[in-house]
Amino acid sequence: MDDKELELYRIFQAIDVEHNGGILPEELYHALVKAGIEIDDEELATFVERVDKDNNGVITFEEWGDFLLLYPHEATMENIYHYLERVCLVDIGEQAAIPEGISKHVHANRYLIAGGVAGATSRTATAPLDRLKVVLQVQTTRAHIMPAIRDIWRDGGILGFFRGNGLNVLKVAPESAIKFYTYERLKKLIAKVEGDEEKTNIGASGRLFAGGLAGAMAQTAIYPMDLVKTRLQTYVCEGGKVPKIGAMSRDILVQEGPRAFYRGLVPSLLGIIPYAGIDLAAYESFKEMSKKYILHDSEPGPLVQLGCGTFSGALGATCVYPLQVVRTRMQAQCMNTESAYTGMSDVFKRTFKSEGLRGFYKGLFSNLLKVVPSASITYMVYEAMKKSLELEY
């Protein structure tokens, strides 16, 4: 208790810039802003009113200590603000509701963290299948899985299956974070446009729109890293030496120019918008159906989440796979080669002419082997992170 009181006294002194023994609302406001928390006048008044027991507009250390002494975590401004969210519950009978605005600032970072951890975990777990898929996609001759596996093993051993995974995690973590955060925000925006901010079911069309737009924004933000990752995975090593990420990026910039980092962006967006829309919308639809028809309104557990992620991931990936093949081939080639594709339509024409329809589905089996567990792990970890970070579940 003494240690906690000393900790609270230190932060009290840091907020009390005038050192007059009391925290004024203006001082509390500046301390929150400095901690990265935006707060309006109404929320600030709620904060002060909750702590200021004698209602004189000034928070004394005794009032500060009474409010926070039993708070079990480290006393930082962000933690204190989150603590306020928990205690400022308005009793409305059978349920308790958080006052409007109290929780809107603390969830942004948590959605980003939840999405980032989910993406990094699933991508690392399925890295060998991702490498195999990319190698199969860029083959213009008849693709076979076992020879491709032998080539990867001969090229770099067990580590060869994880080539590019470091960059993959650097790419996927922010991509998943942006995608899930944007999706959650767009769902709230759509509910607001429809006139009900508390609405949780925005329908299949709303989910498709939110998921597609979230996927497009995330893909555009990290696309240069995606291209460098593809080049690394398809690079033919000399003597088993794999180029560094920085050297590969520099070579692309010098030899092909900055626009090269966005080669294949159009087919990528044409693929990611329906894929992300179908994937996210199907997952939530499957989850709701399982709650209604199988679990009888109980919350789905990890196995159900895995099943929903499996079906949604497989459905989305199969629908847009030809566009993914086109994107990968555009990413993998160098612009200054004689056989370089001139654009997306050129890839479609040459692939269809030389390989037929089957050419657009090369690597589909290995892609599904990767996407199905990847999507399942992503959603399971995301739901677990949302629960542990105390986001709405």
Buried (B, 14 or more C-beta within 10 A) or exposed (E): EEEBEEBBBEBBEEBBEEEEEBBBBEBBBEBBEEEEBEBEEEBBEBBBEBBBEEEEEBBBBEBBBEBBEEBEEEBEBBBBBBBBBEEBEEEEEEEEEEBEEBBEBBBEBBBBBBBBBBBBBBBBBBBBBBBBBBBBBBBEEEBEBEEBBEBBEEBBEEEBBBBBBBBBBBBBBBBBBBBBBBBBBBBBBBBEEEEEEEBEEBEEEBBBBBBBBBBBBBBBBBBBBBBBBBBBBBBEEEEEEBBEBEEBBEBBEEEBEEEBBBBBBBBBBBBBBBBBBBBBBBBBBBBBEBBEEEBEEEEBEEEBBBBBBBBBBBBBBBBBBBBBBBBBBBBBBBBEEEEEBEBBEEBBEBBEEEBEEEBBBBBBBBBBBBBBBBBBBBBBBBBBBBEEBBBEE
